[in-house]
Amino acid sequence: MGGEAQAILEAVRDELGLRIGFTQVLLAFALLMARVLPVIILTPFLGGETVPTEVKLGLGVMIGLVLYPVLLTQVPYIQINAFFFIALMLKELFIGLCLSFIVGMVFDAANAAGTLVDSLSGTNQAQLMVPQIQQNTSLFANLQLQMTTVLFLSLGGHHLVFNAFADSLAQVPLGEFPKMSHGSWGFFEAMLRIFGDMIRIALALASPVLLATFLVDLALGMINRVAPQVQVFFIAMQIKPVVTVLIMVTAIHLIIDRIVSEYGVMFRWLRHALWLLS
């Protein structure tokens, strides 16, 4: 019985064109999953935490099959050694988390911008469950995040993310550690700059409402100086949400254009980070 199973495995290996053992293939797929799964789990456009574990693993296996030609050339160089494999696994987790941080920068910025808009307009008391991040968020935060996700999928951004996986395998192979040939500090500096860009994007997306609420507060402050008996605080609670909705409806095309342009910034940072790792 054991001989028949061994013969079947050898036949499958010959059909796949493999000249190496299945142990190395399984180790290579495990390393690939450590790089891919953080992006699948942490980014909203792939479902985030709401997607069942089986679907996430299936999507990871499908990505591995798509990247099979690139993966096949790297499998023979993966050493079957416990300590070395653990070090490679930690390296892959680090790269996967960095990729998920870069790929999710626009989504996190949109969520932060919506939260800022809700805080300024006074609508942050209304909370909604956002399935992609499994958290309660306010109204405009949910709107910004959902709009960013739909735009990304409509423009085919997920295809560019899968292409980035292939580029990362070519620049940082599974069986090797990042060379950091351009300097190790440059990569961590790029991560800090990406975080700064995330704040910049959030402020840019919230800027129409920031300006409108500032002008409302300024006008109500001037009214309060002229007529102190007017309860401007309670008036602001009624005016600010209406002004925020009007500004969001009026400036929605500007916000969409800005989000689309920031996708290009995100992918430029992604290519730059992979270049720094190579």
C-alpha positions as CSV (number, residue, x, y, z in Angstrom):
1,M,0.0,0.0,0.0
2,G,2.8,2.3,0.9
3,G,4.6,1.6,-2.4
4,E,1.4,2.5,-4.4
5,A,1.1,5.8,-2.5
6,Q,4.7,6.6,-3.2
7,A,4.2,5.8,-6.9
8,I,1.2,8.1,-7.1
9,L,3.1,10.9,-5.4
10,E,6.0,10.5,-7.9
11,A,3.5,10.4,-10.8
12,V,1.9,13.7,-9.6
13,R,5.4,15.2,-9.1
14,D,6.4,14.3,-12.7
15,E,3.1,15.7,-14.1
16,L,3.8,19.0,-12.3
17,G,7.3,19.1,-13.6
18,L,8.9,19.0,-10.2
19,R,12.4,17.5,-9.7
20,I,12.4,18.1,-6.0
21,G,10.7,16.6,-2.9
22,F,7.3,17.6,-1.7
23,T,8.7,18.7,1.6
24,Q,10.4,21.6,0.0
25,V,7.3,22.5,-2.0
26,L,5.2,22.5,1.2
27,L,7.8,24.7,2.9
28,A,7.8,27.1,0.0
29,F,4.0,27.4,0.1
30,A,4.1,27.9,3.8
31,L,6.5,30.8,3.3
32,L,4.3,32.2,0.5
33,M,1.3,32.1,2.8
34,A,3.2,34.0,5.5
35,R,3.7,36.8,2.9
36,V,0.3,36.7,1.4
37,L,-2.1,36.1,4.3
38,P,-1.3,39.4,6.2
39,V,-2.5,41.3,3.1
40,I,-5.6,39.1,2.8
41,I,-6.5,39.5,6.5
42,L,-5.7,43.1,7.1
43,T,-6.8,44.9,3.9
44,P,-10.5,45.8,3.5
45,F,-10.7,45.2,-0.2
46,L,-10.1,41.5,0.2
47,G,-12.7,41.2,2.9
48,G,-10.7,41.7,6.0
49,E,-11.7,39.8,9.1
50,T,-15.2,39.0,7.9
51,V,-14.0,36.4,5.3
52,P,-13.9,32.9,6.7
53,T,-10.6,31.3,7.4
54,E,-11.2,28.6,4.7
55,V,-11.8,31.3,2.1
56,K,-8.6,33.1,3.1
57,L,-6.5,30.0,2.8
58,G,-8.2,29.1,-0.5
59,L,-7.4,32.5,-1.9
60,G,-3.8,32.2,-0.7
61,V,-3.5,28.8,-2.4
62,M,-5.0,30.3,-5.6
63,I,-2.4,33.1,-5.5
64,G,0.3,30.5,-4.9
65,L,-0.9,28.6,-8.0
66,V,-0.9,31.8,-10.1
67,L,2.7,32.5,-8.9
68,Y,3.7,28.9,-9.4
69,P,6.2,29.5,-12.2
70,V,8.1,32.1,-10.1
71,L,7.8,29.9,-7.1
72,L,9.1,26.8,-8.8
73,T,12.6,28.4,-9.5
74,Q,13.0,29.3,-5.8
75,V,11.9,26.0,-4.2
76,P,15.3,24.2,-4.6
77,Y,17.1,26.9,-2.6
78,I,14.9,26.6,0.5
79,Q,16.9,24.7,3.1
80,I,15.2,22.1,5.2
81,N,16.5,23.3,8.5
82,A,14.3,24.1,11.6
83,F,16.2,27.2,12.7
84,F,16.8,28.6,9.2
85,F,13.1,27.9,8.2
86,I,11.8,29.8,11.3
87,A,14.0,32.7,10.4
88,L,12.6,32.7,6.9
89,M,9.1,32.5,8.2
90,L,9.7,35.6,10.4
91,K,11.1,37.4,7.4
92,E,8.1,36.6,5.3
93,L,5.7,37.7,8.1
94,F,7.7,41.0,8.3
95,I,7.4,41.5,4.5
96,G,3.7,40.6,4.5
97,L,2.9,43.1,7.3
98,C,4.9,45.8,5.5
99,L,3.0,45.1,2.3
100,S,-0.4,45.1,4.0
101,F,0.5,48.4,5.7
102,I,1.4,50.0,2.4
103,V,-1.5,48.6,0.5
104,G,-4.0,49.6,3.2
105,M,-2.7,53.2,3.6
106,V,-5.5,54.8,1.5
107,F,-8.2,52.8,3.2
108,D,-6.9,53.7,6.7
109,A,-6.6,57.3,5.6
110,A,-10.2,57.3,4.3
111,N,-11.5,55.8,7.6
112,A,-9.5,58.4,9.6
113,A,-10.8,61.2,7.4
114,G,-14.4,60.1,7.9
115,T,-13.9,59.9,11.6
116,L,-12.5,63.4,11.6
117,V,-15.5,64.7,9.6
118,D,-17.9,63.0,12.1
119,S,-16.1,64.5,15.0
120,L,-16.3,68.0,13.5
121,S,-19.9,67.7,12.4
122,G,-21.2,66.1,15.6
123,T,-22.4,62.9,14.0
124,N,-19.9,60.7,15.7
125,Q,-22.5,59.6,18.2
126,A,-24.2,57.5,15.5
127,Q,-22.2,54.2,15.1
128,L,-22.4,51.6,12.4
129,M,-20.8,48.2,12.1
130,V,-18.3,48.1,9.3
131,P,-17.8,44.4,8.2
132,Q,-14.4,44.9,6.6
133,I,-12.7,45.9,9.8
134,Q,-15.2,44.4,12.3
135,Q,-15.5,47.7,14.2
136,N,-18.1,50.2,15.0
137,T,-17.4,53.4,13.1
138,S,-19.3,56.6,12.5
139,L,-21.4,57.5,9.5
140,F,-19.0,59.3,7.3
141,A,-16.1,57.0,8.2
142,N,-18.2,54.1,7.0
143,L,-19.1,56.1,3.8
144,Q,-15.5,57.0,3.0
145,L,-14.2,53.4,3.6
146,Q,-16.9,51.8,1.5
147,M,-16.4,54.3,-1.3
148,T,-12.6,53.8,-1.3
149,T,-13.0,50.0,-1.4
150,V,-15.6,50.1,-4.2
151,L,-13.4,52.4,-6.3
152,F,-10.3,50.3,-5.7
153,L,-12.1,47.1,-6.9
154,S,-13.8,48.9,-9.8
155,L,-10.4,50.2,-11.1
156,G,-8.8,46.8,-10.9
157,G,-6.4,47.7,-8.1
158,H,-6.5,44.2,-6.8
159,H,-4.8,43.0,-10.0
160,L,-2.0,45.4,-9.3
161,V,-1.6,44.0,-5.8
162,F,-1.3,40.5,-7.1
163,N,1.3,41.8,-9.6
164,A,3.2,43.3,-6.6
165,F,3.3,39.8,-5.0
166,A,5.0,38.5,-8.1
167,D,7.5,41.5,-8.1
168,S,8.2,40.9,-4.4
169,L,9.0,37.2,-5.1
170,A,11.4,38.3,-7.8
171,Q,13.1,41.0,-5.8
172,V,13.1,39.2,-2.4
173,P,13.0,35.4,-3.0
174,L,11.5,33.1,-0.5
175,G,14.8,31.4,0.3
176,E,16.8,34.6,0.9
177,F,16.8,37.4,3.3
178,P,16.3,41.1,2.2
179,K,19.7,42.4,1.0
180,M,18.9,46.0,1.8
181,S,21.5,47.0,-0.8
182,H,20.3,50.6,-0.7
183,G,20.6,50.9,3.1
184,S,18.6,49.4,5.9
185,W,17.6,52.8,7.3
186,G,16.1,53.8,4.0
187,F,13.4,51.2,4.3
188,F,12.3,52.2,7.8
189,E,12.4,55.8,6.8
190,A,10.1,55.0,3.9
191,M,7.7,53.4,6.4
192,L,7.7,56.5,8.5
193,R,7.1,58.6,5.3
194,I,4.2,56.3,4.4
195,F,2.6,57.0,7.8
196,G,3.0,60.7,7.2
197,D,1.4,60.3,3.8
198,M,-1.5,58.5,5.4
199,I,-2.1,61.6,7.7
200,R,-1.8,63.9,4.7
201,I,-4.3,61.9,2.7
202,A,-6.8,61.9,5.6
203,L,-6.5,65.7,6.0
204,A,-6.9,66.1,2.3
205,L,-10.1,64.0,2.1
206,A,-11.6,65.8,5.1
207,S,-10.5,69.3,4.0
208,P,-13.8,70.4,2.5
209,V,-15.7,69.7,5.7
210,L,-12.8,71.1,7.8
211,L,-13.1,74.5,6.0
212,A,-16.9,74.5,6.1
213,T,-17.2,73.7,9.8
214,F,-14.5,76.3,10.5
215,L,-16.5,79.0,8.7
216,V,-19.7,77.9,10.6
217,D,-17.9,78.1,13.9
218,L,-16.5,81.5,12.9
219,A,-19.9,82.8,12.0
220,L,-21.6,81.5,15.1
221,G,-18.8,82.9,17.2
222,M,-19.4,86.4,15.7
223,I,-23.1,86.0,16.3
224,N,-22.4,85.1,19.9
225,R,-20.3,88.2,20.3
226,V,-23.0,90.4,18.9
227,A,-25.9,88.6,20.7
228,P,-24.6,86.7,23.8
229,Q,-28.1,85.5,24.7
230,V,-28.2,83.3,21.5
231,Q,-27.4,79.7,22.4
232,V,-24.9,79.1,19.6
233,F,-23.9,75.7,21.0
234,F,-27.3,74.2,20.4
235,I,-27.7,76.0,17.1
236,A,-24.4,74.5,15.9
237,M,-25.6,71.0,16.8
238,Q,-28.4,71.4,14.2
239,I,-26.5,73.4,11.6
240,K,-23.2,71.5,11.4
241,P,-24.6,68.1,10.3
242,V,-26.7,69.8,7.5
243,V,-23.7,71.8,6.3
244,T,-21.5,68.6,6.4
245,V,-24.0,66.6,4.2
246,L,-24.3,69.5,1.7
247,I,-20.5,69.9,1.5
248,M,-20.0,66.1,1.1
249,V,-22.6,65.9,-1.7
250,T,-21.2,69.0,-3.4
251,A,-17.5,67.9,-3.2
252,I,-18.0,64.1,-3.7
253,H,-16.5,64.3,-7.2
254,L,-13.4,66.1,-5.8
255,I,-13.0,63.5,-3.1
256,I,-13.3,60.6,-5.6
257,D,-10.7,62.2,-7.8
258,R,-8.3,62.7,-4.9
259,I,-8.8,59.0,-3.8
260,V,-8.0,57.8,-7.3
261,S,-4.9,59.9,-7.5
262,E,-3.7,58.6,-4.1
263,Y,-3.9,55.1,-5.4
264,G,-1.1,56.0,-7.7
265,V,0.9,57.3,-4.7
266,M,0.2,54.1,-2.8
267,F,1.6,51.9,-5.6
268,R,4.6,54.1,-6.1
269,W,5.4,53.6,-2.4
270,L,4.9,49.9,-2.9
271,R,7.4,49.7,-5.7
272,H,9.8,51.9,-3.8
273,A,9.6,49.7,-0.7
274,L,10.3,46.5,-2.8
275,W,13.2,48.3,-4.4
276,L,14.7,49.1,-1.0
277,L,14.3,45.5,0.2
278,S,16.1,44.1,-2.9
